[in-house]
Amino acid sequence: MPGTEVVSKQAVYGGAAGIALLAFALIYRFYPGSVGTPVAPVPTPEPAAVPAMSMTPPTPAAGKTAAAQASVETAGKPATPAVPAVPPPKAIAALLKKAAKAFDDGHLTTPKDANALALYQQVLAADKDNASARAGVEKIHKSLLQQIGEALDRGDERDTARLVGELAQVPDAGDDVAALQARLKTLRQVMPLLTRAADLLQQGKATAPADGNALGVYRQVLKLDPGNKLAVQGLIQVQQGYLDRALAAAAQDDFNGADKILADASAVSPGSQELLDTRSRIEGIRRDRAANTLSQANSALDSGNPDLAETLAKKALALSPDLSGIDEFNRRLRNARLYASYSPGQVIADKFLDRHGSAPSLVVIPTGSFLMGAAANESGARANEEPQRRVAIDTGFALGRDDVSVGQFRLFIDDSGYATDAEKAGASSVYDENTGRMIDRRGITWRNDYLGDVAAADLPVIHVSWNDAVAYAQWLSARTGKRYRLPSEAEFEYALRAGSDTRYPWGDGSPTRVIDNITGDGDRSPRLKRSWAKAFRHYDDGYWGPAPVGKFPANAYGLIDMDGNVSVWVADCWHDNYMRAPADSSAWVNPGCAEHVIRGGSWGSAPDQVRSAYRLSAPSDTRSARVGIRVARDL
């Protein structure tokens, strides 16, 4: 039947196509080298046209072949487009694997039929969108660009030309090829110059003579080919000669000469890594030399030779202006000169120059720093004791070991004829045992004690004003030739604390042993046996009023009665707080100020008034049975 014949023909054509495809696979499997081009397309047979209403197949005309007859029958009909046969996935994978191996072996564009580029192109001819093949071609492109760049950098003209030719075979590489051909042309221009510069460098003509040196030729190359690696390397070689000479100068401690040579080297190749490294090495040598010299200066200072120490320190500073440790050395040197032949903790007593006698004993105070004032959370703290701040005591000084006694003050009055403020005003305040209060009384002067009786010579002098204290210090300066003065507020608190940072010099609560003449709950007034309304618990020092000087133990700095017996005047004017106060040990003085500062606890001070940070203001002419004098002296 006609339908059966059509089916048979389709089966025959389909079988033929299958056999052809199988043959291709077998050939590729056993003869892979023979597959160099895409497989020829295999036409897909169409069913034979069957005339309408015909029960028998048409027969070819006499004398014509079947093919000719078919051509006649299809004349005038549109041609069916050929569909290229896509190789099987295994064949594509095999080509990609072979291309990858060729790339790894360096066969990018050669040999002719077995290079990576040709193999990737075979895959793309069969499968134009194959991502792996496209990536492979791009990888070849980038590899050739890298190789060309390296050849250009080393000045290999022949290799560059060869690689540019290979790059020209890569699709879409036209722009890169044009640019690289221009660079190749430049390379042909500069290679003779590079050869000449290398010869000059070998002959020792790095920078001279002026009309024929390697430096000039390398610069000429860089004008023609900016960034030329060989020329840049040549400049580094020229520069290296300068750098070696600079290091040699530094080794001889000629750092000025080294700096000049480095300046010349910088003109050759500014900012080169070699220049930076050499500069860093020389700076390291400079710092080491300076540090060693400063160490010698400190040793000289330790051995008591400040002049040699200063000379060595100046040499170290000339080597390295930002020398680490120089500030500390200068502080030590300054203090060594200020301490003179003394040492911290030493007791000194200056004899009068023109008469018998001597000034009060002094203790040399060590330098250092401390937190001055009260912390915001300190019990009993007052606003005028804040803000707490760190103060440097960086100038050596000496402070009276004891409060000035009545006998010592009498020498001043007898010698100078000075009239105190109490004598001028005719009164001062004394303790009234009947009321337990301080009251003003006529006729009281520095000659009286706290009750108004005649004072013993070994009691601390009281009923003296700030003006009287300053006059006494000035008299001591005149008698000894040294500069006596009142201590600054910072110096006094520093010496009072003596290294402590607690509420009181001894801690935060009541003393556990007798340390000073302060108010204790065991104290009793001499006649009526009064006790203090506010006092340290479980404490009794044996005195109600002032005790003779020198009766109590010294603190860590060797000072006695710093926080008891009597309070003392200091040099500072009164300020309501420490805002903008000096950060060093100097007194905070405003010319013409009417009020000054009183520091330290006394025999009659409540516990809160014995705190290390406690301060009180009073007019400069104030007199009291609780306030006396302690002098300081510059060293």
C-alpha positions as CSV (number, residue, x, y, z in Angstrom):
1,M,0.0,0.0,0.0
2,P,1.2,3.6,-0.6
3,G,1.4,4.4,3.2
4,T,3.5,1.3,3.8
5,E,6.0,2.3,1.1
6,V,6.4,5.8,2.6
7,V,7.1,4.4,6.0
8,S,9.6,2.0,4.5
9,K,11.5,4.8,2.8
10,Q,11.6,6.8,6.0
11,A,13.0,3.9,7.8
12,V,15.6,3.4,5.2
13,Y,16.7,7.1,5.3
14,G,16.6,7.2,9.1
15,G,18.8,4.1,9.3
16,A,21.3,5.6,6.9
17,A,21.5,8.8,9.0
18,G,22.1,6.7,12.1
19,I,24.8,4.6,10.4
20,A,26.5,7.9,9.3
21,L,26.5,9.3,12.8
22,L,27.8,6.0,14.3
23,A,30.6,6.0,11.7
24,F,31.6,9.5,12.7
25,A,31.8,8.6,16.3
26,L,33.9,5.5,15.5
27,I,36.3,7.5,13.4
28,Y,36.7,10.1,16.1
29,R,37.2,7.4,18.8
30,F,40.0,5.5,16.9
31,Y,41.4,8.3,14.7
32,P,40.9,11.5,16.7
33,G,43.6,13.4,14.7
34,S,41.5,13.1,11.6
35,V,38.8,15.3,13.0
36,G,40.1,18.8,12.1
37,T,37.1,20.6,10.8
38,P,33.4,20.6,11.7
39,V,31.6,17.4,10.6
40,A,29.8,17.8,7.3
41,P,26.1,18.2,7.7
42,V,24.0,15.1,7.1
43,P,20.8,15.9,5.2
44,T,17.6,14.8,6.7
45,P,15.4,12.9,4.1
46,E,11.9,14.0,3.5
47,P,8.9,11.7,2.8
48,A,8.3,11.4,-0.9
49,A,5.5,13.5,-2.3
50,V,2.4,11.5,-3.0
51,P,0.0,12.8,-5.8
52,A,-3.6,13.3,-4.7
53,M,-6.0,10.4,-5.3
54,S,-3.1,8.2,-6.8
55,M,-3.0,4.6,-5.8
56,T,0.3,3.8,-7.4
57,P,3.7,5.3,-7.1
58,P,4.9,7.6,-9.9
59,T,7.6,6.2,-12.2
60,P,10.4,8.2,-13.7
61,A,10.3,9.3,-17.2
62,A,12.1,7.2,-19.8
63,G,15.7,8.0,-20.1
64,K,16.0,10.0,-16.8
65,T,17.6,8.9,-13.6
66,A,15.8,9.0,-10.3
67,A,17.9,11.9,-9.2
68,A,17.1,13.9,-12.3
69,Q,13.5,13.1,-11.9
70,A,13.6,14.3,-8.2
71,S,15.3,17.5,-9.4
72,V,12.5,18.1,-11.8
73,E,9.9,17.3,-9.3
74,T,11.3,19.8,-6.7
75,A,12.1,22.6,-9.2
76,G,10.5,25.8,-8.2
77,K,10.1,24.7,-4.5
78,P,12.1,26.5,-1.8
79,A,15.2,24.7,-0.6
80,T,15.2,23.2,2.9
81,P,18.1,24.8,4.9
82,A,20.9,22.5,6.0
83,V,21.1,21.9,9.8
84,P,24.7,21.4,10.9
85,A,25.2,18.3,12.9
86,V,26.4,19.0,16.5
87,P,29.2,16.7,17.6
88,P,28.2,14.6,20.6
89,P,29.0,16.0,24.1
90,K,31.8,13.6,24.6
91,A,33.5,14.8,21.5
92,I,33.2,18.5,22.6
93,A,34.5,17.6,26.1
94,A,37.5,15.8,24.5
95,L,38.3,18.9,22.4
96,L,38.1,21.1,25.4
97,K,40.3,18.8,27.4
98,K,42.9,18.7,24.6
99,A,42.8,22.5,24.3
100,A,43.4,23.0,28.1
101,K,46.4,20.6,28.0
102,A,47.8,22.5,25.0
103,F,47.4,25.8,26.9
104,D,49.1,24.3,30.0
105,D,52.0,23.1,27.8
106,G,52.4,26.5,26.3
107,H,51.1,25.7,22.9
108,L,48.8,28.7,22.5
109,T,49.0,29.3,18.7
110,T,51.4,26.6,17.5
111,P,51.8,23.9,16.2
112,K,49.3,24.6,13.5
113,D,46.7,21.9,14.1
114,A,47.3,21.1,17.8
115,N,47.4,24.5,19.6
116,A,44.9,25.7,22.2
117,L,43.5,28.5,20.0
118,A,42.8,26.2,17.1
119,L,41.1,23.6,19.3
120,Y,38.9,26.2,21.1
121,Q,38.0,27.5,17.6
122,Q,36.9,24.0,16.5
123,V,34.6,23.8,19.5
124,L,33.1,27.3,18.7
125,A,32.6,26.4,15.0
126,A,30.4,23.6,16.2
127,D,28.9,25.4,19.2
128,K,29.4,29.1,19.0
129,D,28.0,29.8,22.4
130,N,30.2,27.3,24.3
131,A,31.2,29.2,27.5
132,S,34.3,27.1,28.2
133,A,35.7,27.6,24.7
134,R,35.1,31.4,24.8
135,A,36.8,31.6,28.3
136,G,39.7,29.6,26.8
137,V,40.2,32.1,24.0
138,E,40.1,35.0,26.4
139,K,42.6,33.2,28.6
140,I,44.9,32.9,25.6
141,H,44.4,36.6,24.9
142,K,45.4,37.6,28.4
143,S,48.4,35.2,28.5
144,L,49.8,36.6,25.3
145,L,49.4,40.2,26.5
146,Q,51.3,39.3,29.7
147,Q,54.1,37.6,27.7
148,I,54.3,40.6,25.4
149,G,54.5,43.0,28.4
150,E,57.3,40.9,29.9
151,A,59.2,40.9,26.6
152,L,58.9,44.6,26.3
153,D,60.1,45.1,29.9
154,R,63.2,43.1,29.3
155,G,63.8,44.8,25.9
156,D,63.5,41.6,23.8
157,E,62.6,42.9,20.4
158,R,62.5,39.6,18.6
159,D,60.3,37.8,21.2
160,T,58.0,40.8,21.3
161,A,57.5,40.8,17.5
162,R,56.8,37.0,17.5
163,L,54.3,37.3,20.3
164,V,52.5,40.2,18.7
165,G,52.2,38.1,15.6
166,E,50.6,35.3,17.6
167,L,48.2,37.8,19.3
168,A,47.1,38.9,15.8
169,Q,45.6,35.4,15.3
170,V,43.3,35.8,18.3
171,P,39.7,37.1,17.5
172,D,39.0,40.7,18.6
173,A,42.6,41.5,19.4
174,G,43.0,44.1,16.8
175,D,43.1,47.1,19.1
176,D,45.7,45.5,21.4
177,V,47.8,44.5,18.4
178,A,47.9,48.0,17.1
179,A,48.9,49.5,20.4
180,L,51.6,46.9,20.9
181,Q,53.0,47.4,17.4
182,A,53.5,51.0,18.4
183,R,55.3,50.0,21.5
184,L,57.5,47.6,19.5
185,K,58.4,50.5,17.2
186,T,59.5,52.6,20.2
187,L,61.5,49.7,21.6
188,R,63.4,49.5,18.4
189,Q,64.3,53.2,18.8
190,V,65.4,53.0,22.5
191,M,67.3,49.7,22.5
192,P,70.5,51.2,21.1
193,L,70.3,54.0,23.7
194,L,69.8,51.4,26.5
195,T,72.9,49.5,25.2
196,R,74.9,52.7,25.2
197,A,73.8,53.6,28.8
198,A,74.8,50.2,30.1
199,D,78.2,50.5,28.5
200,L,78.7,53.9,30.2
201,L,77.6,52.6,33.5
202,Q,80.1,49.8,33.2
203,Q,82.8,52.3,32.4
204,G,82.1,54.2,35.7
205,K,80.5,57.1,33.8
206,A,77.3,57.1,35.9
207,T,76.9,60.9,36.2
208,A,79.9,62.3,34.5
209,P,81.1,63.7,32.1
210,A,78.2,66.0,31.6
211,D,78.0,65.3,27.8
212,G,78.3,61.5,28.1
213,N,77.0,59.7,31.2
214,A,74.6,56.9,31.8
215,L,72.2,59.1,33.8
216,G,71.6,61.4,30.8
217,V,71.0,58.5,28.4
218,Y,68.6,56.8,30.7
219,R,66.6,60.0,31.0
220,Q,66.6,60.3,27.2
221,V,65.1,56.8,27.0
222,L,62.4,57.7,29.5
223,K,61.4,60.7,27.4
224,L,60.9,58.4,24.4
225,D,59.3,55.6,26.4
226,P,58.0,56.7,29.8
227,G,58.0,53.9,32.3
228,N,60.6,51.8,30.4
229,K,61.6,49.2,32.9
230,L,65.2,48.9,31.8
231,A,65.7,52.7,32.0
232,V,64.1,52.8,35.4
233,Q,66.3,50.0,36.6
234,G,69.3,51.8,35.1
235,L,68.5,54.9,37.2
236,I,68.3,52.8,40.3
237,Q,71.8,51.5,39.5
238,V,73.0,55.0,39.1
239,Q,71.3,56.0,42.3
240,Q,72.8,53.0,44.2
241,G,76.2,54.5,43.9
242,Y,75.0,57.6,45.8
243,L,73.3,55.4,48.4
244,D,76.4,53.4,49.1
245,R,78.4,56.5,49.6
246,A,75.7,57.9,51.9
247,L,75.8,54.8,54.1
248,A,79.6,55.0,54.3
249,A,79.4,58.6,55.5
250,A,76.8,57.6,58.1
251,A,79.1,54.8,59.3
252,Q,81.7,57.5,60.0
253,D,79.1,59.6,62.0
254,D,79.1,62.2,59.1
255,F,75.4,62.5,59.0
256,N,75.5,66.0,57.4
257,G,77.5,64.5,54.6
258,A,75.1,61.6,54.3
259,D,72.2,63.9,54.1
260,K,73.8,65.9,51.2
261,I,74.5,62.7,49.3
262,L,70.9,61.5,49.8
263,A,69.7,64.8,48.3
264,D,71.8,64.1,45.2
265,A,70.4,60.5,45.1
266,S,66.9,61.9,45.3
267,A,67.4,64.0,42.2
268,V,68.2,60.8,40.3
269,S,65.1,58.8,41.1
270,P,62.8,60.6,43.6
271,G,60.8,58.3,45.8
272,S,62.5,55.0,44.8
273,Q,62.1,52.2,47.3
274,E,65.9,51.9,47.5
275,L,66.2,55.6,48.4
276,L,63.5,55.2,51.1
277,D,65.2,52.1,52.5
278,T,68.6,53.7,52.6
279,R,67.2,56.8,54.2
280,S,65.5,54.6,56.8
281,R,68.8,52.7,57.5
282,I,70.7,55.9,58.0
283,E,68.1,57.3,60.3
284,G,68.3,54.1,62.3
285,I,72.1,54.5,62.6
286,R,71.6,58.1,63.6
287,R,69.1,57.2,66.3
288,D,71.3,54.4,67.6
289,R,74.3,56.7,67.9
290,A,72.2,59.3,69.6
291,A,70.7,56.9,72.0
292,N,74.2,55.5,72.9
293,T,75.5,59.0,73.5
294,L,72.5,59.9,75.6
295,S,73.2,56.8,77.7
296,Q,76.7,58.0,78.3
297,A,75.3,61.4,79.3
298,N,73.0,59.7,81.9
299,S,76.0,57.8,83.2
300,A,78.0,61.0,83.6
301,L,75.0,62.5,85.5
302,D,74.8,59.5,87.8
303,S,78.5,59.9,88.6
304,G,78.0,63.5,89.6
305,N,79.5,65.2,86.5
306,P,76.7,67.4,85.1
307,D,79.0,69.4,82.9
308,L,80.1,66.3,80.9
309,A,76.6,65.0,81.0
310,E,75.3,68.2,79.4
311,T,78.1,68.1,76.7
312,L,77.2,64.5,75.7
313,A,73.5,65.3,75.7
314,K,74.0,68.2,73.3
315,K,76.0,65.9,71.0
316,A,73.2,63.3,71.1
317,L,70.6,66.0,70.4
318,A,72.6,67.2,67.4
319,L,72.5,63.6,66.0
320,S,68.8,63.2,66.5
321,P,66.7,66.3,67.4
322,D,63.6,64.2,68.3
323,L,65.7,61.9,70.5
324,S,63.5,59.8,72.8
325,G,64.4,60.3,76.5
326,I,66.0,63.8,76.1
327,D,63.2,65.5,78.1
328,E,63.7,63.1,81.0
329,F,67.5,63.7,80.8
330,N,67.0,67.5,80.8
331,R,64.7,67.2,83.9
332,R,67.4,65.2,85.7
333,L,70.1,67.5,84.6
334,R,68.1,70.5,85.8
335,N,67.4,68.9,89.1
336,A,71.0,67.8,89.5
337,R,72.1,71.4,89.1
338,L,69.4,72.6,91.4
339,Y,70.1,70.1,94.1
340,A,73.8,71.2,93.8
341,S,75.8,69.0,96.1
342,Y,72.6,67.8,97.9
343,S,70.4,64.9,97.5
344,P,66.6,64.4,98.1
345,G,65.9,63.9,101.7
346,Q,69.1,65.6,102.9
347,V,68.7,68.1,105.7
348,I,70.5,71.5,105.2
349,A,70.8,74.6,107.4
350,D,72.1,77.8,105.8
351,K,74.4,79.8,108.1
352,F,74.0,83.6,108.2
353,L,76.6,85.4,106.2
354,D,77.3,88.3,108.5
355,R,76.4,87.1,112.0
356,H,76.1,84.1,114.2
357,G,73.1,81.9,113.6
358,S,71.5,80.0,110.9
359,A,68.2,79.6,109.1
360,P,65.6,77.0,110.0
361,S,66.5,73.4,108.9
362,L,65.3,72.4,105.5
363,V,64.7,69.1,103.8
364,V,65.5,68.7,100.0
365,I,62.3,67.5,98.4
366,P,62.5,65.0,95.5
367,T,60.9,65.9,92.2
368,G,57.9,64.1,90.8
369,S,54.2,64.5,90.1
370,F,50.9,64.0,91.9
371,L,47.2,64.4,91.7
372,M,46.4,67.7,93.4
373,G,43.0,68.4,94.9
374,A,40.1,66.2,95.9
375,A,38.3,63.6,93.8
376,A,34.7,64.4,93.2
377,N,33.6,61.4,95.3
378,E,35.9,62.1,98.3
379,S,34.1,62.4,101.6
380,G,34.0,66.0,102.8
381,A,35.4,67.3,99.5
382,R,34.6,70.9,98.6
383,A,34.1,72.6,95.3
384,N,37.2,74.8,95.8
385,E,39.3,71.7,95.8
386,E,38.3,70.7,92.3
387,P,38.9,69.8,89.6
388,Q,41.6,67.3,90.6
389,R,44.5,67.5,88.2
390,R,48.0,66.1,87.8
391,V,50.8,68.5,88.7
392,A,54.5,68.1,87.9
393,I,57.0,69.1,90.6
394,D,59.8,69.3,88.1
395,T,62.0,71.8,89.9
396,G,64.0,70.8,93.0
397,F,63.4,72.8,96.2
398,A,63.8,72.5,99.9
399,L,61.1,72.9,102.5
400,G,61.3,73.7,106.2
401,R,61.5,70.5,108.2
402,D,59.4,72.2,111.0
403,D,57.2,75.1,111.4
404,V,59.1,78.3,112.2
405,S,59.5,78.6,116.0
406,V,59.0,81.6,118.2
407,G,62.8,81.7,118.9
408,Q,63.6,81.7,115.2
409,F,61.1,84.5,114.5
410,R,62.5,86.6,117.3
411,L,65.9,86.7,115.6
412,F,64.2,88.3,112.6
413,I,62.3,90.9,114.7
414,D,65.4,91.8,116.8
415,D,67.6,92.1,113.7
416,S,65.2,94.0,111.4
417,G,63.0,95.9,113.8
418,Y,60.0,94.7,111.8
419,A,56.5,95.4,113.2
420,T,54.0,92.6,112.6
421,D,50.4,93.2,111.5
422,A,49.2,92.1,115.0
423,E,51.5,94.7,116.6
424,K,50.2,97.3,114.2
425,A,46.5,96.4,114.8
426,G,47.0,95.7,118.5
427,A,45.1,92.4,118.5
428,S,44.9,88.8,117.3
429,S,42.6,85.8,117.9
430,V,43.2,83.3,120.8
431,Y,41.4,80.2,122.1
432,D,38.8,80.9,124.8
433,E,38.5,77.8,127.0
434,N,35.3,79.0,128.6
435,T,33.4,79.1,125.3
436,G,35.5,76.7,123.4
437,R,35.9,79.3,120.6
438,M,38.5,81.5,119.0
439,I,38.0,85.2,120.0
440,D,39.9,88.4,119.3
441,R,41.9,89.8,122.2
442,R,43.8,93.1,122.5
443,G,47.6,93.1,122.9
444,I,48.2,89.7,121.4
445,T,51.3,89.4,119.1
446,W,53.8,86.7,117.9
447,R,55.2,86.7,121.5
448,N,52.0,85.0,122.8
449,D,50.8,81.4,122.7
450,Y,47.3,80.1,121.7
451,L,45.8,81.1,125.1
452,G,47.4,84.6,125.1
453,D,50.2,83.6,127.5
454,V,53.9,84.3,126.8
455,A,55.0,81.7,124.2
456,A,57.9,79.4,124.8
457,A,60.8,79.7,122.3
458,D,60.3,76.1,120.9
459,L,56.6,76.6,120.1
460,P,55.6,77.3,116.5
461,V,55.2,81.1,116.0
462,I,51.5,82.1,115.6
463,H,49.6,85.4,115.4
464,V,51.5,86.1,112.1
465,S,49.9,87.3,108.9
466,W,50.8,86.4,105.3
467,N,52.6,89.8,105.1
468,D,54.6,88.9,108.2
469,A,55.5,85.4,106.7
470,V,56.7,87.0,103.4
471,A,58.8,89.6,105.3
472,Y,60.5,86.8,107.4
473,A,61.4,84.8,104.2
474,Q,62.9,87.9,102.6
475,W,65.0,88.5,105.7
476,L,66.3,85.0,105.6
477,S,67.3,85.5,101.9
478,A,69.3,88.6,102.9
479,R,71.0,86.9,105.8
480,T,72.0,83.7,103.9
481,G,72.4,84.8,100.3
482,K,69.9,82.1,99.2
483,R,66.4,82.6,97.9
484,Y,63.9,81.9,100.7
485,R,60.2,82.2,100.1
486,L,56.8,80.7,101.0
487,P,56.0,77.4,99.4
488,S,53.5,77.3,96.6
489,E,50.2,75.6,97.2
490,A,51.2,72.8,94.9
491,E,54.6,72.3,96.6
492,F,52.9,72.2,100.0
493,E,50.3,69.6,99.1
494,Y,52.9,67.5,97.3
495,A,55.2,67.5,100.3
496,L,52.2,66.9,102.7
497,R,51.0,63.9,100.7
498,A,54.6,62.6,100.4
499,G,53.6,60.0,97.8
500,S,50.1,59.2,99.2
501,D,46.8,59.7,97.3
502,T,44.4,59.0,100.1
503,R,42.0,61.3,102.0
504,Y,44.6,61.9,104.7
505,P,48.4,61.5,104.3
506,W,48.1,58.3,106.4
507,G,45.0,56.8,104.8
508,D,41.2,57.3,104.7
509,G,40.2,57.0,108.4
510,S,41.4,57.8,111.9
511,P,45.2,57.3,112.5
512,T,46.1,54.0,114.1
513,R,49.1,55.5,115.8
514,V,50.3,58.9,117.0
515,I,51.5,60.8,114.0
516,D,50.7,64.5,114.5
517,N,49.1,67.0,116.8
518,I,45.5,66.9,115.5
519,T,42.0,66.8,117.2
520,G,41.4,63.4,118.8
521,D,38.5,62.2,121.0
522,G,41.0,61.6,123.7
523,D,42.2,65.2,123.9
524,R,41.2,67.4,126.9
525,S,41.5,71.1,127.4
526,P,44.0,72.0,130.2
527,R,41.7,73.6,132.7
528,L,38.0,72.6,132.0
529,K,38.8,69.3,130.4
530,R,36.8,70.0,127.3
531,S,36.7,67.6,124.4
532,W,36.3,68.3,120.7
533,A,32.9,68.3,119.1
534,K,34.4,66.8,116.0
535,A,37.5,64.7,116.4
536,F,39.3,61.6,115.2
537,R,38.0,58.5,117.0
538,H,40.3,56.6,119.4
539,Y,43.1,59.2,119.0
540,D,45.0,61.1,121.7
541,D,48.3,62.9,120.9
542,G,48.7,64.4,124.3
543,Y,48.3,68.0,123.3
544,W,45.3,70.4,123.3
545,G,47.0,73.5,121.8
546,P,50.2,73.7,119.7
547,A,53.0,71.3,120.7
548,P,56.7,72.3,120.6
549,V,58.2,71.9,117.1
550,G,59.8,68.5,116.4
551,K,57.7,66.4,118.8
552,F,56.1,64.1,116.2
553,P,57.4,61.6,113.6
554,A,58.5,62.9,110.2
555,N,56.6,61.9,107.1
556,A,58.0,59.9,104.1
557,Y,59.9,63.1,102.9
558,G,61.4,63.8,106.3
559,L,59.0,66.7,107.2
560,I,57.4,67.2,110.7
561,D,54.0,68.6,111.6
562,M,52.9,68.9,108.0
563,D,49.2,68.1,108.7
564,G,48.9,69.2,112.3
565,N,50.2,71.6,115.1
566,V,49.6,74.8,113.1
567,S,48.4,75.5,109.6
568,V,50.7,77.7,107.4
569,W,50.5,80.4,104.8
570,V,51.5,79.6,101.2
571,A,52.4,82.0,98.4
572,D,49.3,81.6,96.2
573,C,46.5,84.1,95.9
574,W,43.1,82.6,96.6
575,H,41.1,81.2,93.7
576,D,37.7,79.6,94.0
577,N,38.8,76.4,92.3
578,Y,41.6,74.9,90.2
579,M,40.2,75.8,86.8
580,R,43.1,77.2,84.7
581,A,45.5,76.6,87.6
582,P,49.2,76.0,86.7
583,A,50.2,72.5,85.8
584,D,53.6,72.8,87.4
585,S,54.8,73.7,90.9
586,S,54.7,77.5,90.5
587,A,52.5,79.6,92.7
588,W,49.2,80.9,91.2
589,V,49.6,84.7,91.9
590,N,47.6,87.7,90.8
591,P,49.4,91.0,91.5
592,G,47.7,92.9,94.2
593,C,45.4,90.1,95.4
594,A,43.9,90.7,98.8
595,E,43.4,87.0,99.9
596,H,45.9,84.2,100.2
597,V,45.8,80.5,100.8
598,I,46.2,78.6,104.1
599,R,47.1,74.9,104.0
600,G,47.5,72.0,106.4
601,G,45.6,71.0,109.5
602,S,46.1,72.5,112.9
603,W,45.7,71.5,116.6
604,G,42.2,72.7,116.5
605,S,41.0,71.6,113.0
606,A,38.0,69.3,112.5
607,P,38.8,66.0,110.7
608,D,37.5,67.3,107.4
609,Q,39.9,70.2,107.6
610,V,42.9,67.9,108.0
611,R,42.3,66.2,104.6
612,S,45.3,66.5,102.3
613,A,43.3,68.5,99.7
614,Y,41.7,71.0,102.3
615,R,42.4,74.7,101.6
616,L,41.2,77.9,103.2
617,S,41.3,81.5,102.2
618,A,42.0,84.5,104.4
619,P,42.9,88.2,103.9
620,S,46.6,88.9,103.8
621,D,46.7,90.6,107.2
622,T,44.8,87.8,109.1
623,R,46.3,86.7,112.4
624,S,45.2,83.5,114.3
625,A,46.4,81.2,117.0
626,R,46.1,78.3,114.5
627,V,48.3,79.7,111.6
628,G,52.0,79.9,111.5
629,I,54.9,79.9,109.0
630,R,56.9,77.2,107.1
631,V,59.5,78.5,104.6
632,A,60.8,77.0,101.3
633,R,64.1,77.6,99.5
634,D,65.2,77.4,95.9
635,L,68.2,75.1,95.4
